[in-house]
Amino acid sequence: MRVYVGCCGFAKGMKTYFSQYDTIEIQKTFYKLQRASTIEKWRSLAPENFIFNIKVFQGITHDVKSPTWKRSGIENYKELSGKVGYLRPTNEVFEYWEKMLEYARILKARVLVIQLPASFKDSVENWNNASRFFGNISRENFLIGIELRGWNSESVGKFCRRFELIDVCDLFIREPLNIVDGVAYFRLHGRYEGSRINYKYRYTSQELEQLLTKIFKLEKRGVEEIYVMFNNVYMADNALELKALLKSRYGL
């Protein structure tokens, strides 16, 4: 089994990051559409075996009511109300997806991560949107992971199986309800305190040991390739600590 450890975003300068970590989940592609030349630069700076994953643009996932749109660089973005986000099968959303594929080709990316907001409810409308979205997009050779927030486990599993998606979850909370091609993908945000996430939480050595135990149990489910992406304030340190444990315990 191969375990790749990284951060959601460049936790350090690019040169240092590429020398210390195996993989990354690019966050800049979520907030703002990037120039192809910028994407090409990232790929050129990274080692050949470094693995990129992409968090897809918010225009695919988030309605313009989301405060993150203020960082989009799109003037008059509020005029896109009803045309973007929530996997709406619109020309705008499909164009954004094509842009993500362009980035993925340049980066030789592995997983395109779709993180839907809690406002994306388990509703008939959203299921219909998803059906038309996934039924019409090209996937090429890329895997798609999805993080559904606020959905019950039964619905998450059903959604992921129906649309052939990796269930992106936090392994401290639960095991993935669907894997694709032997690939599992985890995003670790910090400590869950009720309905809120404490992103300032730093995982302890004991917790990271527990995480490794959970990871290697997944071999029994046919998981062959795992991405562990830290997304907490201390992600740079926690990711390196987990990598050190992997090396000392398993020689990986």
C-alpha positions in Angstrom: 0.0 0.0 0.0 1.2 3.5 -0.9 0.5 6.4 1.5 1.1 9.9 0.4 1.1 12.7 3.0 0.7 16.4 2.3 -1.2 19.6 3.0 -4.2 21.5 1.7 -2.3 24.3 0.2 1.4 25.3 0.2 2.2 25.3 3.9 5.7 26.5 3.1 7.6 28.1 0.3 7.2 25.9 -2.8 10.9 24.8 -3.0 10.9 23.7 0.6 7.4 22.1 0.3 8.4 20.1 -2.7 11.5 18.8 -0.9 9.6 17.7 2.2 6.2 16.3 1.1 4.8 13.8 -1.3 1.7 15.5 -2.5 -0.5 18.6 -2.2 -4.1 19.6 -2.6 -4.0 22.9 -4.5 -6.3 25.4 -2.9 -5.7 28.4 -5.1 -7.7 26.7 -7.9 -10.8 26.8 -5.6 -10.7 30.5 -4.8 -9.7 31.9 -8.2 -9.2 30.7 -11.8 -5.5 30.6 -12.5 -3.4 31.3 -15.6 -2.2 28.2 -17.4 1.4 29.7 -17.1 1.0 29.7 -13.3 0.0 26.0 -13.3 2.8 25.1 -15.6 5.3 26.8 -13.3 4.1 24.7 -10.3 4.6 21.5 -12.3 8.0 22.6 -13.5 9.2 23.3 -10.0 8.0 20.0 -8.5 9.9 16.7 -8.7 8.7 14.4 -11.4 7.2 11.9 -8.9 5.4 14.6 -6.9 1.6 14.2 -6.9 -0.7 17.1 -7.4 -4.4 17.0 -6.4 -6.8 19.9 -7.2 -9.6 21.4 -5.2 -12.0 22.4 -7.9 -13.1 26.0 -8.4 -15.9 27.4 -6.2 -18.0 28.2 -9.2 -18.7 24.5 -9.5 -19.6 24.0 -5.9 -20.5 27.3 -4.1 -23.4 29.7 -4.7 -22.4 33.4 -5.0 -23.8 33.9 -1.4 -20.6 32.3 -0.1 -18.1 34.9 1.2 -15.3 33.1 -0.6 -16.5 34.6 -3.9 -15.0 37.9 -2.8 -11.7 36.3 -3.6 -12.7 35.1 -7.1 -11.4 38.1 -9.0 -14.6 38.0 -11.0 -16.3 41.4 -11.3 -20.0 41.5 -10.7 -20.0 37.9 -9.6 -23.3 38.3 -7.9 -24.9 38.4 -11.4 -24.0 34.8 -11.6 -26.6 33.9 -9.0 -28.5 30.8 -9.9 -26.0 29.9 -12.6 -23.1 28.7 -10.5 -22.4 26.4 -7.6 -24.2 23.3 -6.3 -23.1 21.3 -9.4 -25.7 23.2 -11.4 -25.7 21.8 -15.0 -25.2 25.2 -16.6 -22.8 26.5 -19.3 -20.8 28.4 -16.7 -20.3 25.4 -14.4 -19.3 23.1 -17.3 -16.8 25.7 -18.5 -15.3 25.8 -15.1 -15.0 22.1 -15.1 -13.2 22.2 -18.5 -10.8 24.6 -16.9 -10.1 22.2 -14.0 -9.4 19.4 -16.6 -6.9 21.7 -18.3 -5.1 22.3 -15.0 -5.2 18.6 -14.1 -3.6 17.7 -17.5 -0.8 20.2 -16.9 -0.1 19.1 -13.3 -0.6 15.4 -14.1 -3.0 15.4 -11.2 -4.4 12.4 -9.5 -7.6 13.5 -7.7 -9.9 16.4 -8.4 -11.6 17.2 -5.1 -15.1 18.6 -5.0 -15.9 20.1 -1.6 -19.5 21.0 -1.3 -20.7 23.4 1.4 -23.1 22.5 4.1 -25.8 24.5 2.2 -25.7 21.8 -0.5 -28.5 19.8 1.1 -29.6 16.2 0.5 -32.5 17.3 -1.7 -34.2 16.2 -4.9 -33.0 19.3 -6.7 -29.4 18.7 -5.8 -29.5 15.1 -6.7 -30.9 16.1 -10.1 -28.2 18.7 -10.5 -25.5 16.1 -9.6 -27.0 13.6 -12.0 -26.9 16.0 -14.9 -23.5 17.3 -14.0 -21.7 14.0 -13.6 -23.6 12.6 -16.6 -22.2 15.2 -18.9 -18.7 16.0 -17.7 -15.5 14.3 -19.0 -13.3 12.7 -16.4 -10.5 11.7 -18.7 -8.1 9.7 -16.6 -8.6 11.6 -13.4 -10.3 10.4 -10.2 -12.9 12.6 -8.5 -13.3 12.8 -4.8 -16.2 14.5 -3.0 -16.6 15.9 0.5 -20.3 16.2 1.5 -20.9 18.1 4.7 -23.9 17.6 6.9 -25.2 14.5 5.0 -26.0 11.3 6.8 -23.8 8.3 6.1 -26.4 6.4 4.1 -26.9 9.3 1.7 -23.1 9.9 1.4 -22.5 6.3 0.5 -25.4 6.3 -2.0 -24.2 9.5 -3.6 -20.6 8.3 -4.0 -21.5 4.9 -5.4 -24.0 6.3 -7.8 -21.6 8.8 -9.3 -18.4 6.8 -8.9 -16.8 9.2 -6.4 -14.2 8.8 -3.7 -15.7 9.6 -0.4 -13.4 12.3 1.0 -13.7 12.2 4.8 -11.8 12.5 8.0 -10.5 9.1 9.1 -10.6 10.1 12.7 -14.4 10.5 12.3 -15.3 7.5 10.1 -14.0 5.1 7.4 -14.7 6.0 3.8 -18.0 4.8 2.4 -16.7 4.5 -1.1 -13.3 4.0 -2.7 -12.5 4.1 -6.4 -9.8 2.1 -8.1 -8.3 1.3 -4.7 -7.8 4.9 -3.8 -8.8 6.6 -0.5 -8.5 10.3 0.2 -8.7 11.9 3.6 -8.8 15.6 4.7 -8.0 16.3 8.3 -9.3 19.6 9.5 -8.6 19.5 13.2 -10.9 18.7 16.2 -14.6 18.5 15.7 -16.4 20.4 18.6 -20.1 19.8 18.1 -21.0 21.2 14.7 -17.9 23.3 14.5 -14.3 22.5 13.5 -11.4 23.8 15.5 -8.8 24.3 12.8 -6.3 25.5 15.4 -6.1 22.0 16.8 -2.7 20.2 16.7 -2.8 16.4 16.4 -0.8 14.6 19.1 1.7 11.8 18.5 -0.7 9.4 20.0 -3.5 10.5 17.6 -1.2 10.1 14.6 -0.3 6.6 15.8 -4.0 5.8 15.9 -4.4 7.3 12.4 -1.7 4.9 11.1 -3.5 2.0 12.6 -6.7 3.0 10.9 -4.9 3.6 7.6 -3.4 0.1 7.5 -6.6 -1.6 8.4 -8.0 -0.3 5.1 -5.8 -2.8 3.2 -8.4 -5.4 4.0 -10.9 -3.4 1.9 -8.6 -3.4 -1.1 -7.2 0.1 -0.6 -3.9 0.4 -2.3 -3.3 4.1 -2.5 -4.0 6.6 0.2 -3.8 10.4 0.4 -3.7 12.0 3.8 -4.1 15.8 3.5 -3.8 18.0 6.6 -5.9 21.1 6.6 -5.4 22.5 10.1 -3.3 25.4 11.3 -0.5 23.0 12.2 -0.7 21.1 9.0 3.0 21.6 8.0 4.2 20.0 11.3 1.6 17.3 11.6 2.2 16.1 8.0 5.9 15.8 8.6 5.3 14.1 11.9 3.0 11.5 10.2 5.7 11.0 7.5 8.3 10.4 10.1 6.0 7.8 11.8 5.4 6.1 8.5 9.1 5.8 7.9 10.0 4.6 11.4 7.1 2.1 11.8 6.7 0.8 8.3 9.7 2.0 6.3 7.5 4.0 4.0 
